[in-house]
Protein backbone atom coordinates (compact mmCIF):
# COMPACT_ATOMS: atom_id res chain seq x y z
CA UNK A 1 0.00 0.00 0.00
CA UNK A 2 1.30 3.46 -0.90
CA UNK A 3 0.46 6.56 1.12
CA UNK A 4 2.12 9.06 -1.24
CA UNK A 5 1.95 12.22 0.84
CA UNK A 6 -1.20 11.30 2.76
CA UNK A 7 -1.19 12.00 6.47
CA UNK A 8 -2.38 9.43 9.00
CA UNK A 9 -2.94 9.78 12.76
CA UNK A 10 -1.83 6.67 14.67
CA UNK A 11 -2.96 6.18 18.27
CA UNK A 12 -0.65 4.02 20.33
CA UNK A 13 1.75 4.93 17.54
CA UNK A 14 4.97 4.90 19.56
CA UNK A 15 5.36 1.14 19.98
CA UNK A 16 3.90 -2.29 19.25
CA UNK A 17 1.32 -2.57 16.46
CA UNK A 18 0.92 1.22 16.42
CA UNK A 19 4.68 1.77 16.13
CA UNK A 20 4.94 -0.74 13.28
CA UNK A 21 2.00 0.98 11.57
CA UNK A 22 3.66 4.39 11.96
CA UNK A 23 6.88 3.09 10.42
CA UNK A 24 5.01 1.41 7.54
CA UNK A 25 3.13 4.61 6.72
CA UNK A 26 6.35 6.64 6.48
CA UNK A 27 8.23 3.88 4.62
CA UNK A 28 5.41 3.84 2.06
CA UNK A 29 5.47 7.55 1.31
CA UNK A 30 3.10 8.94 3.93
CA UNK A 31 3.26 11.28 6.87
CA UNK A 32 2.43 10.04 10.36
CA UNK A 33 1.34 11.81 13.51
CA UNK A 34 2.08 9.65 16.53
CA UNK A 35 -0.51 9.92 19.31
CA UNK A 36 0.71 8.22 22.48
CA UNK A 37 1.09 8.78 26.22
CA UNK A 38 4.66 7.41 26.16
CA UNK A 39 6.61 10.60 25.56
CA UNK A 40 10.07 9.01 25.43
CA UNK A 41 9.07 6.33 22.90
CA UNK A 42 7.02 8.79 20.84
CA UNK A 43 9.82 11.34 20.58
CA UNK A 44 12.35 8.61 19.78
CA UNK A 45 10.26 7.18 16.93
CA UNK A 46 9.46 10.62 15.50
CA UNK A 47 13.16 11.48 15.57
CA UNK A 48 14.06 8.18 13.87
CA UNK A 49 11.49 8.79 11.09
CA UNK A 50 12.55 12.39 10.45
CA UNK A 51 10.47 15.13 8.86
CA UNK A 52 7.67 12.74 7.80
CA UNK A 53 6.56 12.16 11.41
CA UNK A 54 5.45 14.22 14.37
CA UNK A 55 4.78 13.17 17.96
CA UNK A 56 1.99 14.64 20.07
CA UNK A 57 1.64 13.39 23.64
CA UNK A 58 -2.01 12.36 23.63
CA UNK A 59 -4.49 10.87 26.06
CA UNK A 60 -7.10 9.59 23.59
CA UNK A 61 -9.89 10.31 26.09
CA UNK A 62 -9.02 14.03 26.11
CA UNK A 63 -10.78 16.25 23.56
CA UNK A 64 -8.02 18.86 23.87
CA UNK A 65 -5.18 16.35 23.39
CA UNK A 66 -6.73 14.72 20.32
CA UNK A 67 -7.65 18.07 18.77
CA UNK A 68 -4.06 19.25 19.32
CA UNK A 69 -2.85 16.16 17.40
CA UNK A 70 -5.30 16.82 14.55
CA UNK A 71 -4.22 20.47 14.44
CA UNK A 72 -0.55 19.41 14.39
CA UNK A 73 -1.23 17.14 11.41
CA UNK A 74 -2.98 19.91 9.49
CA UNK A 75 -0.32 22.51 10.33
CA UNK A 76 2.65 20.23 9.56
CA UNK A 77 1.31 18.31 6.56
CA UNK A 78 -1.73 20.23 5.26
CA UNK A 79 -4.50 17.69 5.97
CA UNK A 80 -5.56 14.50 7.74
CA UNK A 81 -6.30 11.62 5.35
CA UNK A 82 -6.71 8.73 7.78
CA UNK A 83 -6.64 7.51 11.35
CA UNK A 84 -5.50 4.20 12.80
CA UNK A 85 -6.63 3.39 16.34
CA UNK A 86 -4.06 1.04 17.84
CA UNK A 87 -4.06 2.44 21.39
CA UNK A 88 -5.64 0.20 23.95
CA UNK A 89 -5.22 -1.33 27.36
CA UNK A 90 -6.34 -4.48 29.08
CA UNK A 91 -5.56 -6.24 32.32
CA UNK A 92 -6.03 -10.01 32.48
CA UNK A 93 -8.56 -10.24 35.28
CA UNK A 94 -11.55 -12.49 35.73
CA UNK A 95 -14.98 -10.97 36.28
CA UNK A 96 -15.08 -12.85 39.60
CA UNK A 97 -11.73 -13.95 40.95
CA UNK A 98 -10.49 -15.44 44.21
CA UNK A 99 -10.70 -12.01 45.84
CA UNK A 100 -14.26 -11.40 44.62
CA UNK A 101 -15.56 -9.33 41.73
CA UNK A 102 -13.07 -7.28 39.73
CA UNK A 103 -13.10 -3.59 40.65
CA UNK A 104 -15.49 -1.61 38.45
CA UNK A 105 -12.86 1.14 38.15
CA UNK A 106 -10.61 -1.23 36.17
CA UNK A 107 -13.37 -1.97 33.66
CA UNK A 108 -14.32 1.70 33.45
CA UNK A 109 -10.73 2.73 32.62
CA UNK A 110 -10.54 0.18 29.80
CA UNK A 111 -13.88 1.35 28.36
CA UNK A 112 -12.72 4.98 28.58
CA UNK A 113 -9.54 4.29 26.60
CA UNK A 114 -10.56 1.44 24.28
CA UNK A 115 -14.07 2.59 23.41
CA UNK A 116 -14.54 6.26 24.26
CA UNK A 117 -10.96 7.13 23.24
CA UNK A 118 -11.35 5.31 19.92
CA UNK A 119 -14.59 7.15 19.18
CA UNK A 120 -13.06 10.45 20.27
CA UNK A 121 -10.21 10.07 17.77
CA UNK A 122 -12.53 8.95 14.98
CA UNK A 123 -14.93 11.87 15.44
CA UNK A 124 -12.24 14.57 15.62
CA UNK A 125 -10.20 13.06 12.79
CA UNK A 126 -13.36 12.66 10.69
CA UNK A 127 -14.11 16.37 11.01
CA UNK A 128 -10.71 17.16 9.48
CA UNK A 129 -10.88 14.27 6.97
CA UNK A 130 -14.27 15.38 5.64
CA UNK A 131 -12.47 18.26 3.93
CA UNK A 132 -10.46 15.99 1.63
CA UNK A 133 -10.02 12.53 0.05
CA UNK A 134 -9.08 9.85 0.91
CA UNK A 135 -10.64 9.45 4.32
CA UNK A 136 -10.41 6.19 6.25
CA UNK A 137 -10.49 5.23 9.91
CA UNK A 138 -9.27 1.83 11.11
CA UNK A 139 -9.64 0.42 14.60
CA UNK A 140 -7.62 -2.58 15.67
CA UNK A 141 -8.12 -5.19 18.34
CA UNK A 142 -6.17 -8.20 19.50
CA UNK A 143 -7.02 -11.76 18.56
CA UNK A 144 -7.93 -12.74 22.17
CA UNK A 145 -10.59 -10.01 22.20
CA UNK A 146 -12.53 -11.89 19.53
CA UNK A 147 -12.54 -15.14 21.48
CA UNK A 148 -14.32 -16.27 24.60
CA UNK A 149 -11.28 -15.94 26.85
CA UNK A 150 -12.13 -15.69 30.57
CA UNK A 151 -10.15 -12.49 31.14
CA UNK A 152 -11.00 -10.58 27.97
CA UNK A 153 -14.40 -9.07 28.78
CA UNK A 154 -13.03 -5.55 29.02
CA UNK A 155 -10.94 -5.66 25.84
CA UNK A 156 -13.79 -7.19 23.86
CA UNK A 157 -16.44 -4.74 25.00
CA UNK A 158 -14.08 -1.86 24.35
CA UNK A 159 -13.19 -2.71 20.75
CA UNK A 160 -15.91 -4.81 19.16
CA UNK A 161 -18.50 -2.13 19.80
CA UNK A 162 -16.51 0.36 17.69
CA UNK A 163 -16.59 -1.82 14.58
CA UNK A 164 -19.70 -0.27 13.05
CA UNK A 165 -19.42 2.13 10.12
CA UNK A 166 -18.78 5.67 11.31
CA UNK A 167 -18.65 7.44 7.93
CA UNK A 168 -20.84 10.55 7.68
CA UNK A 169 -23.68 10.11 5.19
CA UNK A 170 -22.29 12.72 2.80
CA UNK A 171 -19.18 10.54 2.19
CA UNK A 172 -21.19 7.91 0.32
CA UNK A 173 -21.27 4.20 1.13
CA UNK A 174 -18.65 2.81 3.53
CA UNK A 175 -15.47 1.65 1.83
CA UNK A 176 -15.41 -1.43 4.03
CA UNK A 177 -17.63 -3.17 6.51
CA UNK A 178 -16.24 -5.69 8.90
CA UNK A 179 -12.67 -6.84 9.35
CA UNK A 180 -10.49 -7.30 6.27
CA UNK A 181 -7.75 -9.29 7.96
CA UNK A 182 -6.36 -10.48 11.27
CA UNK A 183 -3.27 -9.04 12.92
CA UNK A 184 -2.02 -11.27 15.70
CA UNK A 185 -0.20 -9.47 18.51
C-alpha positions as CSV (number, residue, x, y, z in Angstrom):
1,X,0.0,0.0,0.0
2,X,1.3,3.5,-0.9
3,X,0.5,6.6,1.1
4,X,2.1,9.1,-1.2
5,X,1.9,12.2,0.8
6,X,-1.2,11.3,2.8
7,X,-1.2,12.0,6.5
8,X,-2.4,9.4,9.0
9,X,-2.9,9.8,12.8
10,X,-1.8,6.7,14.7
11,X,-3.0,6.2,18.3
12,X,-0.6,4.0,20.3
13,X,1.8,4.9,17.5
14,X,5.0,4.9,19.6
15,X,5.4,1.1,20.0
16,X,3.9,-2.3,19.2
17,X,1.3,-2.6,16.5
18,X,0.9,1.2,16.4
19,X,4.7,1.8,16.1
20,X,4.9,-0.7,13.3
21,X,2.0,1.0,11.6
22,X,3.7,4.4,12.0
23,X,6.9,3.1,10.4
24,X,5.0,1.4,7.5
25,X,3.1,4.6,6.7
26,X,6.3,6.6,6.5
27,X,8.2,3.9,4.6
28,X,5.4,3.8,2.1
29,X,5.5,7.6,1.3
30,X,3.1,8.9,3.9
31,X,3.3,11.3,6.9
32,X,2.4,10.0,10.4
33,X,1.3,11.8,13.5
34,X,2.1,9.7,16.5
35,X,-0.5,9.9,19.3
36,X,0.7,8.2,22.5
37,X,1.1,8.8,26.2
38,X,4.7,7.4,26.2
39,X,6.6,10.6,25.6
40,X,10.1,9.0,25.4
41,X,9.1,6.3,22.9
42,X,7.0,8.8,20.8
43,X,9.8,11.3,20.6
44,X,12.4,8.6,19.8
45,X,10.3,7.2,16.9
46,X,9.5,10.6,15.5
47,X,13.2,11.5,15.6
48,X,14.1,8.2,13.9
49,X,11.5,8.8,11.1
50,X,12.6,12.4,10.5
51,X,10.5,15.1,8.9
52,X,7.7,12.7,7.8
53,X,6.6,12.2,11.4
54,X,5.5,14.2,14.4
55,X,4.8,13.2,18.0
56,X,2.0,14.6,20.1
57,X,1.6,13.4,23.6
58,X,-2.0,12.4,23.6
59,X,-4.5,10.9,26.1
60,X,-7.1,9.6,23.6
61,X,-9.9,10.3,26.1
62,X,-9.0,14.0,26.1
63,X,-10.8,16.3,23.6
64,X,-8.0,18.9,23.9
65,X,-5.2,16.3,23.4
66,X,-6.7,14.7,20.3
67,X,-7.7,18.1,18.8
68,X,-4.1,19.3,19.3
69,X,-2.9,16.2,17.4
70,X,-5.3,16.8,14.5
71,X,-4.2,20.5,14.4
72,X,-0.5,19.4,14.4
73,X,-1.2,17.1,11.4
74,X,-3.0,19.9,9.5
75,X,-0.3,22.5,10.3
76,X,2.6,20.2,9.6
77,X,1.3,18.3,6.6
78,X,-1.7,20.2,5.3
79,X,-4.5,17.7,6.0
80,X,-5.6,14.5,7.7
81,X,-6.3,11.6,5.4
82,X,-6.7,8.7,7.8
83,X,-6.6,7.5,11.4
84,X,-5.5,4.2,12.8
85,X,-6.6,3.4,16.3
86,X,-4.1,1.0,17.8
87,X,-4.1,2.4,21.4
88,X,-5.6,0.2,24.0
89,X,-5.2,-1.3,27.4
90,X,-6.3,-4.5,29.1
91,X,-5.6,-6.2,32.3
92,X,-6.0,-10.0,32.5
93,X,-8.6,-10.2,35.3
94,X,-11.6,-12.5,35.7
95,X,-15.0,-11.0,36.3
96,X,-15.1,-12.9,39.6
97,X,-11.7,-14.0,41.0
98,X,-10.5,-15.4,44.2
99,X,-10.7,-12.0,45.8
100,X,-14.3,-11.4,44.6
101,X,-15.6,-9.3,41.7
102,X,-13.1,-7.3,39.7
103,X,-13.1,-3.6,40.7
104,X,-15.5,-1.6,38.5
105,X,-12.9,1.1,38.2
106,X,-10.6,-1.2,36.2
107,X,-13.4,-2.0,33.7
108,X,-14.3,1.7,33.4
109,X,-10.7,2.7,32.6
110,X,-10.5,0.2,29.8
111,X,-13.9,1.4,28.4
112,X,-12.7,5.0,28.6
113,X,-9.5,4.3,26.6
114,X,-10.6,1.4,24.3
115,X,-14.1,2.6,23.4
116,X,-14.5,6.3,24.3
117,X,-11.0,7.1,23.2
118,X,-11.4,5.3,19.9
119,X,-14.6,7.1,19.2
120,X,-13.1,10.5,20.3
121,X,-10.2,10.1,17.8
122,X,-12.5,8.9,15.0
123,X,-14.9,11.9,15.4
124,X,-12.2,14.6,15.6
125,X,-10.2,13.1,12.8
126,X,-13.4,12.7,10.7
127,X,-14.1,16.4,11.0
128,X,-10.7,17.2,9.5
129,X,-10.9,14.3,7.0
130,X,-14.3,15.4,5.6
131,X,-12.5,18.3,3.9
132,X,-10.5,16.0,1.6
133,X,-10.0,12.5,0.0
134,X,-9.1,9.8,0.9
135,X,-10.6,9.5,4.3
136,X,-10.4,6.2,6.2
137,X,-10.5,5.2,9.9
138,X,-9.3,1.8,11.1
139,X,-9.6,0.4,14.6
140,X,-7.6,-2.6,15.7
141,X,-8.1,-5.2,18.3
142,X,-6.2,-8.2,19.5
143,X,-7.0,-11.8,18.6
144,X,-7.9,-12.7,22.2
145,X,-10.6,-10.0,22.2
146,X,-12.5,-11.9,19.5
147,X,-12.5,-15.1,21.5
148,X,-14.3,-16.3,24.6
149,X,-11.3,-15.9,26.8
150,X,-12.1,-15.7,30.6
151,X,-10.1,-12.5,31.1
152,X,-11.0,-10.6,28.0
153,X,-14.4,-9.1,28.8
154,X,-13.0,-5.6,29.0
155,X,-10.9,-5.7,25.8
156,X,-13.8,-7.2,23.9
157,X,-16.4,-4.7,25.0
158,X,-14.1,-1.9,24.3
159,X,-13.2,-2.7,20.8
160,X,-15.9,-4.8,19.2
161,X,-18.5,-2.1,19.8
162,X,-16.5,0.4,17.7
163,X,-16.6,-1.8,14.6
164,X,-19.7,-0.3,13.1
165,X,-19.4,2.1,10.1
166,X,-18.8,5.7,11.3
167,X,-18.7,7.4,7.9
168,X,-20.8,10.5,7.7
169,X,-23.7,10.1,5.2
170,X,-22.3,12.7,2.8
171,X,-19.2,10.5,2.2
172,X,-21.2,7.9,0.3
173,X,-21.3,4.2,1.1
174,X,-18.6,2.8,3.5
175,X,-15.5,1.7,1.8
176,X,-15.4,-1.4,4.0
177,X,-17.6,-3.2,6.5
178,X,-16.2,-5.7,8.9
179,X,-12.7,-6.8,9.3
180,X,-10.5,-7.3,6.3
181,X,-7.7,-9.3,8.0
182,X,-6.4,-10.5,11.3
183,X,-3.3,-9.0,12.9
184,X,-2.0,-11.3,15.7
185,X,-0.2,-9.5,18.5
